[in-house]
Amino acid sequence: MGKRRGVSPLVATLLLILISIAASTLVYLVVSGYLTGNVATAKVGNTQIVIDAASCQANKCTVYVRNVGSEDIPEGQWALSIYSGDRLVDTSIANYSLRSGQINMLDFSFAASIGSGSYKLKLTTPTGSFATIQVKIP
């Protein structure tokens, strides 16, 4: 048998570093997507919203919403639905408009109290565009 040489220590070290960087990048992408929650949006016409943040208590939710579309959202009825598998609560507020690029805080209250747990919020604009976000109620 002839002389067979293995991989040099320098090449082996470089390969391990590259594999580590690739693995850590993959883990970061998975974890960062998981921790920020699953956010979904739907564009209707030229209006589109994004929920920047949301917090809820037993009978109240505060939602920070931003209009990322190219058109203003006219004054009208905003609807909030809360899901945990099936729909639990629907509520709405009226007389809010949102200019393109503007961020607004919307306060929603419910007649019934919601128990603690993880919930999905769906906010729908007067034009029909919507966004969702995961929240935890303590």
N, CA and C atoms as a LAMMPS dump frame, in Angstrom:
ITEM: TIMESTEP
0
ITEM: NUMBER OF ATOMS
414
ITEM: BOX BOUNDS ff ff ff
-5.0000000000000000e+02 5.0000000000000000e+02
-5.0000000000000000e+02 5.0000000000000000e+02
-5.0000000000000000e+02 5.0000000000000000e+02
ITEM: ATOMS id mol type element x y z
1 1 1 N 0.84 -1.171 0
2 1 2 C 0 0 0
3 1 3 C 0.889 1.24 0
4 2 1 N 0.433 2.226 -0.748
5 2 2 C 1.214 3.452 -0.851
6 2 3 C 0.972 4.355 0.345
7 3 1 N 1.746 5.392 0.365
8 3 2 C 1.583 6.369 1.446
9 3 3 C 0.31 7.181 1.215
10 4 1 N -0.566 7.152 2.163
11 4 2 C -1.786 7.959 2.077
12 4 3 C -1.699 9.036 3.138
13 5 1 N -1.933 10.227 2.702
14 5 2 C -1.877 11.338 3.653
15 5 3 C -3.3 11.765 4.004
16 6 1 N -3.516 12.085 5.218
17 6 2 C -4.826 12.562 5.658
18 6 3 C -4.966 14.056 5.408
19 7 1 N -6.05 14.595 5.86
20 7 2 C -6.306 16.023 5.731
21 7 3 C -5.415 16.752 6.723
22 8 1 N -4.805 17.826 6.281
23 8 2 C -3.909 18.57 7.167
24 8 3 C -4.713 19.195 8.303
25 9 1 N -4.083 19.415 9.434
26 9 2 C -4.783 20.017 10.576
27 9 3 C -5.367 21.399 10.245
28 10 1 N -4.695 22.162 9.416
29 10 2 C -5.187 23.488 9.055
30 10 3 C -6.489 23.392 8.249
31 11 1 N -6.536 22.509 7.269
32 11 2 C -7.74 22.327 6.46
33 11 3 C -8.876 21.778 7.321
34 12 1 N -8.573 20.85 8.202
35 12 2 C -9.597 20.292 9.091
36 12 3 C -10.182 21.373 9.996
37 13 1 N -9.337 22.237 10.524
38 13 2 C -9.795 23.325 11.386
39 13 3 C -10.696 24.284 10.611
40 14 1 N -10.295 24.645 9.395
41 14 2 C -11.111 25.54 8.576
42 14 3 C -12.473 24.923 8.246
43 15 1 N -12.488 23.639 7.937
44 15 2 C -13.756 22.961 7.659
45 15 3 C -14.674 22.963 8.88
46 16 1 N -14.115 22.702 10.047
47 16 2 C -14.922 22.718 11.275
48 16 3 C -15.484 24.109 11.556
49 17 1 N -14.686 25.141 11.308
50 17 2 C -15.158 26.512 11.522
51 17 3 C -16.302 26.828 10.564
52 18 1 N -16.17 26.466 9.296
53 18 2 C -17.231 26.716 8.321
54 18 3 C -18.515 25.968 8.669
55 19 1 N -18.382 24.734 9.099
56 19 2 C -19.555 23.947 9.499
57 19 3 C -20.222 24.579 10.72
58 20 1 N -19.426 25.051 11.677
59 20 2 C -19.969 25.695 12.879
60 20 3 C -20.716 26.978 12.53
61 21 1 N -20.153 27.777 11.63
62 21 2 C -20.81 29.023 11.226
63 21 3 C -22.14 28.721 10.531
64 22 1 N -22.142 27.742 9.643
65 22 2 C -23.377 27.378 8.941
66 22 3 C -24.437 26.872 9.916
67 23 1 N -24.039 26.043 10.86
68 23 2 C -24.989 25.499 11.833
69 23 3 C -25.539 26.6 12.736
70 24 1 N -24.675 27.5 13.203
71 24 2 C -25.148 28.566 14.085
72 24 3 C -26.063 29.537 13.34
73 25 1 N -25.795 29.787 12.069
74 25 2 C -26.677 30.638 11.27
75 25 3 C -28.053 29.998 11.121
76 26 1 N -28.082 28.723 10.864
77 26 2 C -29.351 28.005 10.735
78 26 3 C -30.141 28.045 12.042
79 27 1 N -29.469 27.81 13.152
80 27 2 C -30.129 27.854 14.463
81 27 3 C -30.671 29.256 14.724
82 28 1 N -29.891 30.287 14.424
83 28 2 C -30.336 31.665 14.627
84 28 3 C -31.602 31.959 13.825
85 29 1 N -31.624 31.563 12.558
86 29 2 C -32.793 31.826 11.721
87 29 3 C -34.041 31.134 12.25
88 30 1 N -33.897 29.911 12.711
89 30 2 C -35.04 29.17 13.246
90 30 3 C -35.521 29.806 14.543
91 31 1 N -34.592 30.108 15.461
92 31 2 C -34.967 30.653 16.766
93 31 3 C -35.522 32.063 16.634
94 32 1 N -34.923 32.918 15.821
95 32 2 C -35.418 34.289 15.701
96 32 3 C -36.818 34.31 15.098
97 33 1 N -37.106 33.448 14.16
98 33 2 C -38.453 33.363 13.61
99 33 3 C -39.442 32.848 14.626
100 34 1 N -39.012 31.938 15.482
101 34 2 C -39.885 31.366 16.498
102 34 3 C -40.184 32.384 17.593
103 35 1 N -39.159 33.114 18.046
104 35 2 C -39.342 34.028 19.159
105 35 3 C -40.154 35.26 18.787
106 36 1 N -40.066 35.726 17.552
107 36 2 C -40.829 36.905 17.172
108 36 3 C -42.275 36.573 16.869
109 37 1 N -42.607 35.317 16.807
110 37 2 C -43.981 34.92 16.547
111 37 3 C -44.245 34.825 15.067
112 38 1 N -45.306 34.155 14.746
113 38 2 C -45.696 34.035 13.351
114 38 3 C -46.575 35.217 13.012
115 39 1 N -46.087 36.058 12.159
116 39 2 C -46.824 37.244 11.773
117 39 3 C -47.275 37.072 10.337
118 40 1 N -48.558 37.225 10.098
119 40 2 C -49.091 37.116 8.745
120 40 3 C -49.776 38.419 8.38
121 41 1 N -49.682 38.8 7.129
122 41 2 C -50.364 39.99 6.659
123 41 3 C -51.051 39.684 5.341
124 42 1 N -52.074 40.441 5.055
125 42 2 C -52.755 40.334 3.763
126 42 3 C -52.927 41.733 3.212
127 43 1 N -52.626 41.886 1.96
128 43 2 C -52.731 43.183 1.303
129 43 3 C -54.032 43.235 0.512
130 44 1 N -54.791 44.291 0.735
131 44 2 C -56.023 44.512 -0.012
132 44 3 C -55.884 45.87 -0.686
133 45 1 N -55.907 45.895 -2.006
134 45 2 C -55.659 47.143 -2.722
135 45 3 C -54.239 47.594 -2.439
136 46 1 N -54.097 48.842 -2.049
137 46 2 C -52.781 49.368 -1.69
138 46 3 C -52.679 49.646 -0.201
139 47 1 N -53.505 48.963 0.596
140 47 2 C -53.41 49.099 2.047
141 47 3 C -52.874 47.801 2.62
142 48 1 N -51.935 47.93 3.525
143 48 2 C -51.367 46.766 4.197
144 48 3 C -50.911 47.206 5.575
145 49 1 N -51.168 46.357 6.573
146 49 2 C -50.778 46.698 7.938
147 49 3 C -49.816 45.655 8.486
148 50 1 N -49.068 46.089 9.5
149 50 2 C -48.191 45.205 10.26
150 50 3 C -48.438 45.504 11.73
151 51 1 N -48.546 44.467 12.536
152 51 2 C -48.666 44.653 13.981
153 51 3 C -47.251 44.687 14.543
154 52 1 N -46.843 45.857 15.059
155 52 2 C -45.508 45.997 15.63
156 52 3 C -45.416 45.352 17.004
157 53 1 N -46.475 45.458 17.79
158 53 2 C -46.486 44.868 19.131
159 53 3 C -47.931 44.731 19.583
160 54 1 N -48.148 43.825 20.519
161 54 2 C -49.48 43.643 21.098
162 54 3 C -49.321 43.085 22.5
163 55 1 N -50.168 43.532 23.395
164 55 2 C -50.182 42.976 24.747
165 55 3 C -51.637 42.845 25.179
166 56 1 N -51.903 41.798 25.938
167 56 2 C -53.275 41.526 26.369
168 56 3 C -53.313 41.209 27.848
169 57 1 N -54.439 41.549 28.445
170 57 2 C -54.774 41.13 29.794
171 57 3 C -56.063 40.331 29.678
172 58 1 N -56.68 40.036 30.787
173 58 2 C -57.859 39.171 30.778
174 58 3 C -59.002 39.712 29.924
175 59 1 N -59.225 41.029 29.923
176 59 2 C -60.358 41.572 29.165
177 59 3 C -59.99 42.791 28.318
178 60 1 N -58.705 42.921 27.954
179 60 2 C -58.269 44.089 27.193
180 60 3 C -57.024 43.753 26.383
181 61 1 N -56.943 44.265 25.152
182 61 2 C -55.743 44.133 24.322
183 61 3 C -55.357 45.502 23.779
184 62 1 N -54.067 45.77 23.781
185 62 2 C -53.513 46.963 23.159
186 62 3 C -52.67 46.506 21.98
187 63 1 N -52.951 47.064 20.807
188 63 2 C -52.269 46.655 19.578
189 63 3 C -51.628 47.885 18.945
190 64 1 N -50.343 47.788 18.631
191 64 2 C -49.632 48.84 17.912
192 64 3 C -49.562 48.422 16.45
193 65 1 N -50.244 49.17 15.599
194 65 2 C -50.375 48.797 14.191
195 65 3 C -49.753 49.885 13.313
196 66 1 N -49.106 49.448 12.238
197 66 2 C -48.463 50.364 11.295
198 66 3 C -49.009 50.118 9.892
199 67 1 N -49.291 51.195 9.189
200 67 2 C -49.737 51.113 7.796
201 67 3 C -48.496 51.121 6.907
202 68 1 N -48.17 49.978 6.311
203 68 2 C -47.005 49.879 5.428
204 68 3 C -47.416 49.925 3.961
205 69 1 N -48.695 50.148 3.705
206 69 2 C -49.181 50.255 2.334
207 69 3 C -48.946 51.65 1.779
208 70 1 N -49.251 51.828 0.52
209 70 2 C -49.031 53.119 -0.135
210 70 3 C -50.239 54.05 -0.023
211 71 1 N -51.359 53.557 0.493
212 71 2 C -52.559 54.381 0.637
213 71 3 C -52.983 54.471 2.095
214 72 1 N -53.664 55.577 2.415
215 72 2 C -54.226 55.743 3.755
216 72 3 C -55.379 54.761 3.952
217 73 1 N -55.566 54.345 5.206
218 73 2 C -56.72 53.514 5.553
219 73 3 C -57.79 54.466 6.087
220 74 1 N -58.963 54.514 5.444
221 74 2 C -59.982 55.485 5.849
222 74 3 C -60.576 55.146 7.214
223 75 1 N -61.192 56.163 7.787
224 75 2 C -61.85 55.981 9.079
225 75 3 C -62.941 54.928 8.954
226 76 1 N -63.009 54.065 9.942
227 76 2 C -64.025 53.021 9.909
228 76 3 C -63.841 52.024 11.027
229 77 1 N -64.469 50.885 10.876
230 77 2 C -64.514 49.822 11.883
231 77 3 C -63.274 48.925 11.804
232 78 1 N -62.54 48.794 12.899
233 78 2 C -61.405 47.875 13.021
234 78 3 C -61.871 46.69 13.858
235 79 1 N -61.592 45.474 13.413
236 79 2 C -62.048 44.271 14.123
237 79 3 C -60.849 43.505 14.67
238 80 1 N -61 42.974 15.871
239 80 2 C -59.972 42.142 16.495
240 80 3 C -60.603 40.803 16.858
241 81 1 N -59.996 39.725 16.387
242 81 2 C -60.438 38.37 16.733
243 81 3 C -59.314 37.681 17.481
244 82 1 N -59.678 36.917 18.493
245 82 2 C -58.696 36.179 19.289
246 82 3 C -58.984 34.697 19.133
247 83 1 N -57.93 33.946 18.807
248 83 2 C -58.048 32.512 18.548
249 83 3 C -57.147 31.718 19.483
250 84 1 N -57.63 30.567 19.855
251 84 2 C -56.816 29.527 20.484
252 84 3 C -57.373 28.225 19.92
253 85 1 N -56.964 27.92 18.698
254 85 2 C -57.613 26.838 17.966
255 85 3 C -58.862 27.391 17.31
256 86 1 N -59.985 27.415 18.019
257 86 2 C -61.223 28.02 17.526
258 86 3 C -61.26 29.49 17.928
259 87 1 N -62.114 30.236 17.264
260 87 2 C -62.258 31.647 17.605
261 87 3 C -62.901 31.761 18.977
262 88 1 N -62.316 32.605 19.827
263 88 2 C -62.843 32.792 21.173
264 88 3 C -63.634 34.081 21.308
265 89 1 N -63.035 35.175 20.832
266 89 2 C -63.61 36.493 21.079
267 89 3 C -63.501 37.339 19.815
268 90 1 N -64.544 38.098 19.535
269 90 2 C -64.522 39.114 18.484
270 90 3 C -64.921 40.435 19.115
271 91 1 N -64.21 41.483 18.764
272 91 2 C -64.562 42.815 19.225
273 91 3 C -64.152 43.804 18.151
274 92 1 N -64.648 45.015 18.256
275 92 2 C -64.276 46.017 17.259
276 92 3 C -64.309 47.404 17.876
277 93 1 N -63.631 48.319 17.198
278 93 2 C -63.68 49.732 17.555
279 93 3 C -63.895 50.508 16.264
280 94 1 N -64.493 51.68 16.385
281 94 2 C -64.821 52.474 15.201
282 94 3 C -64.044 53.784 15.201
283 95 1 N -64.135 54.46 14.074
284 95 2 C -63.647 55.826 13.917
285 95 3 C -62.136 55.977 14.05
286 96 1 N -61.396 55.014 13.536
287 96 2 C -59.945 55.14 13.466
288 96 3 C -59.526 55.121 12.008
289 97 1 N -58.626 56.025 11.659
290 97 2 C -58.012 56.01 10.33
291 97 3 C -56.505 55.869 10.538
292 98 1 N -55.794 55.508 9.489
293 98 2 C -54.349 55.305 9.603
294 98 3 C -53.698 55.723 8.29
295 99 1 N -52.905 56.805 8.36
296 99 2 C -52.213 57.283 7.162
297 99 3 C -51.08 56.337 6.795
298 100 1 N -50.684 56.359 5.554
299 100 2 C -49.575 55.531 5.078
300 100 3 C -48.308 55.881 5.859
301 101 1 N -47.651 54.872 6.413
302 101 2 C -46.434 55.069 7.202
303 101 3 C -46.675 55.371 8.668
304 102 1 N -47.9 55.617 9.071
305 102 2 C -48.223 55.983 10.447
306 102 3 C -48.353 54.747 11.331
307 103 1 N -47.987 54.91 12.614
308 103 2 C -48.182 53.88 13.638
309 103 3 C -49.239 54.402 14.604
310 104 1 N -50.15 53.532 15.018
311 104 2 C -51.2 53.94 15.935
312 104 3 C -51.405 52.86 16.99
313 105 1 N -51.803 53.282 18.182
314 105 2 C -52.127 52.354 19.263
315 105 3 C -53.644 52.212 19.321
316 106 1 N -54.112 50.982 19.269
317 106 2 C -55.543 50.704 19.348
318 106 3 C -55.82 49.897 20.609
319 107 1 N -56.807 50.322 21.383
320 107 2 C -57.203 49.605 22.599
321 107 3 C -58.54 48.917 22.364
322 108 1 N -58.563 47.616 22.607
323 108 2 C -59.779 46.813 22.465
324 108 3 C -60.131 46.247 23.832
325 109 1 N -61.416 46.239 24.168
326 109 2 C -61.845 45.611 25.421
327 109 3 C -62.926 44.585 25.106
328 110 1 N -63.056 43.61 26.01
329 110 2 C -63.992 42.5 25.818
330 110 3 C -64.962 42.466 26.975
331 111 1 N -66.163 41.984 26.706
332 111 2 C -67.166 41.836 27.757
333 111 3 C -66.796 40.685 28.685
334 112 1 N -66.266 39.606 28.114
335 112 2 C -65.902 38.429 28.913
336 112 3 C -64.394 38.391 29.123
337 113 1 N -63.994 37.796 30.211
338 113 2 C -62.575 37.652 30.524
339 113 3 C -61.988 36.449 29.787
340 114 1 N -60.745 36.583 29.333
341 114 2 C -60.049 35.499 28.64
342 114 3 C -59.006 34.925 29.589
343 115 1 N -58.925 33.62 29.671
344 115 2 C -57.967 32.973 30.558
345 115 3 C -56.54 33.115 30.063
346 116 1 N -55.603 32.773 30.924
347 116 2 C -54.193 32.865 30.553
348 116 3 C -53.852 31.794 29.518
349 117 1 N -52.839 32.087 28.71
350 117 2 C -52.406 31.148 27.683
351 117 3 C -51.864 31.865 26.469
352 118 1 N -51.566 31.108 25.447
353 118 2 C -51.038 31.643 24.198
354 118 3 C -52.175 31.756 23.18
355 119 1 N -52.295 32.923 22.56
356 119 2 C -53.393 33.19 21.645
357 119 3 C -52.882 33.835 20.36
358 120 1 N -53.679 33.723 19.331
359 120 2 C -53.395 34.374 18.058
360 120 3 C -54.38 35.525 17.897
361 121 1 N -53.863 36.728 17.642
362 121 2 C -54.707 37.888 17.398
363 121 3 C -54.768 38.149 15.901
364 122 1 N -55.948 38.473 15.413
365 122 2 C -56.117 38.865 14.01
366 122 3 C -56.786 40.231 13.99
367 123 1 N -56.077 41.221 13.444
368 123 2 C -56.59 42.583 13.343
369 123 3 C -56.972 42.846 11.887
370 124 1 N -58.217 43.274 11.669
371 124 2 C -58.717 43.541 10.321
372 124 3 C -59.093 45.015 10.206
373 125 1 N -58.649 45.649 9.116
374 125 2 C -58.899 47.072 8.887
375 125 3 C -60.26 47.289 8.231
376 126 1 N -60.713 48.541 8.165
377 126 2 C -61.963 48.829 7.446
378 126 3 C -61.897 48.467 5.959
379 127 1 N -60.694 48.407 5.377
380 127 2 C -60.558 48.062 3.959
381 127 3 C -60.453 46.561 3.737
382 128 1 N -60.346 45.772 4.811
383 128 2 C -60.283 44.32 4.689
384 128 3 C -58.897 43.721 4.797
385 129 1 N -57.843 44.537 4.802
386 129 2 C -56.507 43.97 4.995
387 129 3 C -56.369 43.565 6.464
388 130 1 N -55.492 42.604 6.737
389 130 2 C -55.368 42.123 8.11
390 130 3 C -53.934 41.721 8.416
391 131 1 N -53.671 41.559 9.712
392 131 2 C -52.388 41.054 10.192
393 131 3 C -52.662 40.209 11.418
394 132 1 N -51.798 39.235 11.673
395 132 2 C -51.935 38.383 12.86
396 132 3 C -50.634 38.381 13.637
397 133 1 N -50.742 38.055 14.922
398 133 2 C -49.574 37.952 15.79
399 133 3 C -49.926 37.039 16.96
400 134 1 N -48.929 36.361 17.506
401 134 2 C -49.099 35.516 18.699
402 134 3 C -48.861 36.356 19.947
403 135 1 N -49.686 36.188 20.968
404 135 2 C -49.501 36.853 22.258
405 135 3 C -49.726 35.845 23.374
406 136 1 N -49.165 36.168 24.529
407 136 2 C -49.407 35.363 25.732
408 136 3 C -50.117 36.233 26.747
409 137 1 N -51.177 35.691 27.302
410 137 2 C -51.911 36.385 28.351
411 137 3 C -51.512 35.747 29.672
412 138 1 N -50.971 36.56 30.594
413 138 2 C -50.515 35.994 31.884
414 138 3 C -51.672 35.575 32.776
